[in-house]
């Protein structure tokens, strides 16, 4: 008899196949999650306080074009 757990959860299947035994992939996934979390928090703060990209870039000492690139890249 096979002792493996069987699942029909697509995300679980993909995780087991591509991430479960691959530390490097797990770290890449965690980095992507953190990048997403930061980008969403920035967008939320911009909306809450009605801050323009230029004003926010000045507050965090970042070039406006880099901020726009970051937001566009991670919030698509």
HELIX and SHEET records of a PDB file:
HELIX    1   1 UNK A   10  UNK A   18  1                                   9    
HELIX    2   2 UNK A   23  UNK A   49  1                                  27    
HELIX    3   3 UNK A   53  UNK A   59  1                                   7    
HELIX    4   4 UNK A   64  UNK A   74  1                                  11    
END                                                                             
